[in-house]
Amino acid sequence: MAKRKKAKQPKLQITPRNPFATDPLMKKGGVHQKTFKSQRKNSKNALRKQIAEHSILRFFGF
């Protein structure tokens, strides 16, 4: 039997990497938290609700 020639495999080309994906600043990612501004806004809204509730109760004599 005659030996068959092996088909040449194409060489893999090295693709350029994304420099932004390996940026050290990108490693700081993780769990997202509410911003300080939104936390402050939520606390102000909660205070306003408490004041409104208290003033309604005083209006009706409770």
C-alpha positions in Angstrom: 0.0 0.0 0.0 1.1 3.5 -0.8 1.3 6.0 2.0 -0.9 9.0 1.8 0.5 12.5 2.2 -0.7 14.3 5.2 -2.6 17.5 4.5 -0.8 20.6 5.7 -2.6 22.3 8.5 -2.8 26.0 8.2 -0.8 27.9 10.7 -2.8 29.7 13.3 -2.4 33.5 13.1 -2.0 35.3 16.4 -4.7 37.9 16.6 -3.9 41.2 18.3 -5.3 41.5 21.8 -7.5 44.2 22.9 -5.3 46.5 25.1 -8.3 47.9 26.9 -9.4 44.5 28.1 -6.2 43.9 30.0 -6.0 47.5 31.3 -5.2 47.5 35.1 -8.0 49.9 35.7 -10.5 47.4 34.3 -9.6 45.0 37.0 -11.3 47.3 39.5 -14.7 46.1 38.4 -17.0 44.1 40.7 -20.2 44.6 42.5 -21.8 47.9 41.7 -23.1 50.0 44.5 -25.4 53.0 44.7 -23.7 56.3 44.2 -23.4 58.6 47.2 -25.7 61.0 45.5 -28.5 58.4 45.2 -28.0 57.3 48.8 -28.3 60.9 49.9 -31.4 61.4 47.8 -33.0 58.2 49.2 -32.4 59.3 52.8 -33.9 62.8 52.0 -37.0 61.2 50.5 -37.4 58.9 53.5 -37.1 61.9 55.9 -39.7 63.8 53.8 -42.1 60.8 54.0 -41.6 60.6 57.8 -42.3 64.3 58.1 -45.4 64.1 55.9 -46.7 61.2 57.8 -46.1 62.9 61.1 -47.8 66.1 60.0 -50.8 64.2 58.7 -51.1 62.4 62.1 -50.9 65.7 63.9 -53.5 67.2 61.6 -56.0 64.5 62.5 -55.1 64.6 66.2 -53.3 61.3 66.5 
